[in-house]
Amino acid sequence: MLTVILVMCYGQTRIIFAMSRDGLLPARLSRVHPRYSTPFFTTWLVGIFFGLIGALVPLNVLAELINIGTLAAFSIVSIAVLILRRTHPDLPRTFRCPGVPVVPILAVASCLFLMVNLQAVTWIAFAIWLVLGLAIYFLYSRRHSVLAHASASAGASKVARDEAITH
């Protein structure tokens, strides 16, 4: 469990850093240390948060929470493989999943089977975590997203270009 928590802590720090850099979270979370070039504030924040969880949540509950999060992520990736193969078949890929659609469907089914067998308290905590994530997205991230602003700017410049051509 210690190894899993440390790896998740490291990964979560980098995920928060990247999301902040993309405007999905406040900019302070993507600031880096002037000397070490690491996201020091985010590292401290995640370390304290994970430390509190590790100290206060029983080990069996913590293991199930990690399991449901990981299984949900694997399911989403497998579904994304199916969707991207259908909507963007010519997209260049460095790795191609073999046996599509069978392998992704089996992956989703396996993950869902394992998730269904987790305790109810795990599902409640997972639902709360999802609601918090959706709230952050719709109340903050959607308006501050760098990608959304880039798409809006590109759309506005295309409309202006089209209007200039028609006049």
Order of alpha helices (4+ residues) and beta strands (2+ residues): alpha-alpha-alpha-alpha-alpha-alpha
